[in-house]
Amino acid sequence: MSNAVRKAYDSDASPLHHYLLKHMTPLNPHLAKLHAASLQDQRGRMLSASEELNFLQMLMSAIGARKTLDIGVFTGYSALAAALVLPPGGKVVACDVTDKWANQYGRPVWKEAGVEDMIDLRVAPALDTLNALLATGEEGTFDFAFIDADKPSYVAYYEAALRLLRVGGIIAVDNALYSGQVAGDEAGMNVNTLAIHRLNEKAARDPRVHASLLNVGDGLLLCRRIE
């Protein structure tokens, strides 16, 4: 992993990464509880970086988000982060092919935090869920989308999420630097790295969005829909 690309919870993260985590608004106690529990799982490294979600919470609040997408749920950490900053009546449509980890770790904490009813977890291939939302007339009705799921489908998720977003809405894509591997030679990239690289290139040229690629966590691609 490139020295510049780290999540602050990584065991080999630099002192600067730990400094970042210590100098932001502290995690909500429910988020902190779910974060700690999730990291105990053998797949804990799939968890989104807290410094990243802190930033995304601020963005959601700044744009007045009420209706969001969470594509790739795992333990429900990012879904909880979104729900905690939505106003009463807000909604998170969470998409994953399994609810195994969400049931084990997330749901009890969602309930404790009082946001369980705001998170609509739909267990199906994410594209099926996104296409169903489009088919039922929800195009242009979402304010925010977070993509952190299977990498080969990133472009397809991006396209569907962009249709579901209103003008001014934001798509946030996790793992956008993929341990720094996206900066390598395309010929040496694996399937995941190449898929992320392709999305980064697509977003940079896409006239429908204002794109910004940031070195936050494992890389964060932000795309604000402008048309």
C-alpha positions in Angstrom: 0.0 0.0 0.0 1.3 3.4 -0.9 2.5 5.4 2.1 0.3 8.3 1.1 -2.9 6.1 0.9 -4.1 5.0 4.3 -7.1 4.7 6.5 -6.5 6.1 10.0 -7.4 2.8 11.6 -4.7 0.9 9.6 -2.0 -0.6 11.9 0.7 0.9 9.7 -1.0 4.3 9.3 1.4 7.2 9.8 1.3 9.5 12.9 -0.2 12.1 10.6 -3.2 9.9 9.8 -3.8 9.3 13.5 -3.5 13.1 14.0 -6.3 13.6 11.4 -8.6 11.3 13.3 -7.9 13.0 16.6 -8.6 16.5 15.3 -12.1 16.1 13.8 -15.5 16.2 15.5 -15.5 13.0 17.6 -17.5 10.0 16.3 -21.0 9.8 17.4 -21.0 7.1 20.3 -23.2 4.8 18.2 -20.8 5.1 15.2 -17.8 4.5 17.5 -19.5 1.4 18.9 -20.2 -0.1 15.5 -16.7 0.9 14.2 -15.0 -1.0 17.1 -17.2 -4.1 16.6 -16.8 -4.1 12.9 -13.0 -4.1 13.1 -13.1 -7.3 15.2 -14.5 -9.1 12.2 -12.0 -11.0 10.0 -13.2 -8.8 7.1 -12.9 -5.6 9.1 -10.6 -3.9 6.7 -13.5 -3.5 4.3 -14.8 -0.9 6.7 -14.9 2.7 5.4 -12.5 5.1 7.0 -14.0 7.2 9.8 -12.2 10.4 8.6 -13.9 9.8 5.3 -17.4 9.3 6.7 -16.9 12.3 8.9 -16.3 14.4 5.8 -19.3 12.8 4.0 -21.6 13.6 6.9 -20.6 17.2 6.7 -21.3 17.2 2.9 -24.7 15.6 3.4 -25.6 18.2 6.0 -24.3 21.0 3.8 -26.5 20.0 0.9 -29.6 19.3 3.0 -29.7 15.7 2.1 -32.9 13.9 3.0 -32.8 10.8 0.7 -29.6 8.8 0.2 -28.2 5.7 -1.4 -25.7 3.4 0.3 -24.4 0.9 -2.3 -22.4 -1.7 -0.4 -23.5 -2.1 3.2 -21.2 -4.6 5.0 -21.8 -4.0 8.7 -24.0 -0.9 8.1 -21.4 1.6 9.2 -21.8 4.0 6.3 -25.6 3.6 6.4 -25.6 4.6 10.1 -23.3 7.6 9.4 -25.8 8.8 6.8 -28.9 8.2 8.9 -27.5 10.1 11.8 -27.2 13.4 9.9 -30.5 13.1 7.9 -33.5 15.2 9.2 -36.6 13.5 10.6 -38.3 11.6 7.8 -35.0 11.1 6.0 -34.3 7.8 4.3 -31.2 5.7 3.4 -31.8 3.0 0.7 -29.0 0.5 1.5 -28.1 -2.1 -1.2 -26.2 -5.3 -0.6 -26.4 -9.0 -1.7 -26.4 -10.1 1.9 -27.6 -8.8 5.2 -25.3 -11.2 7.2 -23.0 -8.5 8.6 -25.6 -5.8 8.9 -27.8 -8.2 11.0 -24.8 -9.2 13.1 -23.3 -5.8 13.7 -25.4 -3.0 12.3 -29.0 -3.5 13.1 -28.7 -3.6 16.9 -26.8 -0.3 16.8 -29.1 1.2 14.3 -31.9 0.4 16.8 -30.0 1.8 19.7 -29.3 5.0 17.8 -33.0 5.4 16.9 -32.5 5.3 13.1 -33.4 1.8 12.3 -36.6 2.9 10.6 -34.7 5.3 8.4 -32.5 2.6 6.8 -34.2 0.5 4.1 -31.9 -2.4 3.6 -32.6 -4.2 0.3 -31.0 -7.6 -0.1 -30.4 -8.1 -3.9 -27.8 -7.3 -6.5 -27.4 -3.5 -6.2 -28.1 -2.9 -9.8 -31.4 -4.7 -9.5 -32.3 -2.4 -6.6 -31.2 0.7 -8.5 -33.0 -0.3 -11.6 -36.1 -1.0 -9.6 -36.0 2.5 -8.1 -35.7 4.0 -11.6 -38.6 1.9 -12.8 -40.8 3.1 -10.0 -40.3 6.8 -10.8 -37.6 7.8 -8.4 -35.2 9.2 -11.0 -33.8 12.6 -9.9 -35.1 12.2 -6.3 -32.0 11.3 -4.3 -29.6 13.8 -2.8 -26.6 11.7 -2.1 -25.1 8.3 -3.0 -22.2 6.4 -1.5 -20.6 3.7 -3.6 -18.4 1.1 -1.8 -19.2 -2.3 -3.3 -17.8 -4.7 -5.9 -15.3 -2.8 -8.0 -16.0 -4.2 -11.5 -19.5 -2.8 -11.2 -18.4 0.7 -10.2 -19.2 2.3 -13.6 -22.6 0.7 -13.7 -23.4 1.9 -10.2 -22.2 5.4 -11.0 -24.5 5.6 -14.1 -27.5 4.4 -12.2 -26.8 6.6 -9.2 -26.3 9.6 -11.4 -29.8 9.1 -12.9 -31.3 8.8 -9.4 -29.6 11.9 -8.1 -31.2 15.4 -8.4 -29.2 18.2 -10.0 -26.8 19.4 -7.2 -26.7 15.9 -5.6 -23.4 14.2 -4.9 -22.0 10.8 -5.6 -19.1 9.7 -3.3 -17.0 6.7 -4.4 -14.8 4.8 -1.9 -11.5 3.2 -2.7 -10.9 5.6 -5.6 -7.1 5.3 -5.2 -7.1 1.6 -4.3 -3.9 1.6 -2.3 -2.3 3.8 -4.9 -2.5 1.1 -7.5 -4.6 3.3 -9.9 -1.5 5.3 -10.7 0.3 2.3 -12.2 0.5 1.0 -15.7 -2.8 -0.2 -17.0 -1.3 -3.3 -18.4 -0.3 -4.4 -14.9 -3.7 -3.6 -13.2 -5.9 -6.3 -11.9 -9.7 -6.3 -12.6 -10.6 -4.2 -9.5 -7.9 -1.6 -10.0 -8.7 -1.2 -13.7 -12.4 -0.8 -13.0 -11.7 2.0 -10.5 -9.2 3.7 -12.8 -11.8 3.6 -15.6 -14.4 5.3 -13.4 -11.9 7.9 -12.3 -11.2 8.7 -16.0 -14.8 8.7 -16.9 -15.8 11.1 -14.2 -13.0 13.5 -15.0 -14.4 13.8 -18.6 -18.1 13.7 -17.7 -19.8 17.0 -18.5 -22.7 16.0 -16.3 -20.7 16.3 -13.1 -18.1 18.4 -11.3 -15.5 15.7 -10.2 -12.9 15.9 -7.5 -10.5 13.0 -6.6 -9.2 13.3 -3.0 -6.5 11.5 -1.0 -8.8 10.7 1.9 -8.8 7.2 3.4 -8.2 4.8 0.4 -9.2 7.6 -2.0 -12.5 9.4 -2.4 -14.1 10.4 -5.7 -16.7 13.1 -5.4 -19.0 13.9 -8.3 -21.6 16.7 -8.0 -24.3 16.4 -10.7 -24.5 19.7 -12.6 -26.9 18.8 -15.3 
